[in-house]
């Protein structure tokens, strides 16, 4: 009998990179460059280091407790069945909603470059809402061979990005990379905190744990390789961006900065190719996140456990969860600007990853993990979260208020739903 699982190592890496490369490079790169200046690549490196520290916990926990529940499973293992683990699960779901809104807005901004300029913001919203609705329909009908489709989509966009970086490096203007007026350290750190959203997709790999071939070996490999590959791509591409456009020029084209950066050395053809890559990238991020993350979080919130044989191809009998998720994504996409929703998404995931690391700290003897690496991960997440909150306090208080409401609502919803439904959160028995 062939017991080989359906998702290979490279499929898992593709799913993780599909969830990551979309927000960081295409959706919010221009916005963050306005904050970090022409050293935005340092923000990517710092954000990547924080992500790698948390990757350690995900690798250890995902190997010990392979479950489609991913982070939710880890929180239950660490904190038990209670308001804390349940509230974090709702916050995770909201985090995916924020991320999806970022991806949708990014898709809309690039898609609108193919529309007549006079359409303006209406065209952006129309395209953003349309792509959410398209993948809502896809998830209703069920998507087979997701791993293979992600390999194809990720392969296309990586090929284009690598060509962009390779050719763009040859045309870099050294004067644009000169640090004559360096941004403050705090701005570089704030940029890193916002860009953390560009790394959150690695957690989707643990959601494939029950389907991945040789999980004990391939889960850690897929996690580390996905984050490291993504980090390298982010750094090289951001260097090409700030090496071909000045910061003021990036600010003027922030919504589609990467395509604008291709124009000086590749003309209108380069602009078009990068814009198409952006559409591939943001679309695959929506597909991977809606398919893998939001679905799992909703099912866990509603039922307290995943079906025994969790077929991740559809939303099962909880299609109302898909509609609720898509509805919230559309609302945030319409009402909030890209920067605000990106900040809330990054803050939510930083808090969630801090929670996962705290749970791992309680379990580190069972996973044979180094507790000092876990502590460093906790410090990295909480420091980044605090820095982001501080920035929002003075620059976007409405965003901070919305974030606080979402965090409080996550735990209040869990308390209320648990009280009236008598639903408990359950983990799996692995006989490990």
Secondary structure as UniProt FT lines:
FT   HELIX           9..20
FT   TURN            21..22
FT   HELIX           23..27
FT   HELIX           29..36
FT   HELIX           37..39
FT   HELIX           40..64
FT   TURN            68..70
FT   HELIX           71..79
FT   HELIX           83..111
FT   HELIX           112..114
FT   HELIX           117..119
FT   HELIX           121..141
FT   HELIX           146..170
FT   HELIX           174..177
FT   HELIX           185..195
FT   HELIX           196..208
FT   TURN            209..211
FT   TURN            213..214
FT   HELIX           215..244
FT   HELIX           247..252
FT   HELIX           254..256
FT   HELIX           257..288
FT   HELIX           289..294
FT   HELIX           295..303
FT   TURN            312..313
FT   TURN            316..317
FT   HELIX           319..335
FT   HELIX           338..367
FT   HELIX           371..395
FT   HELIX           397..421
//
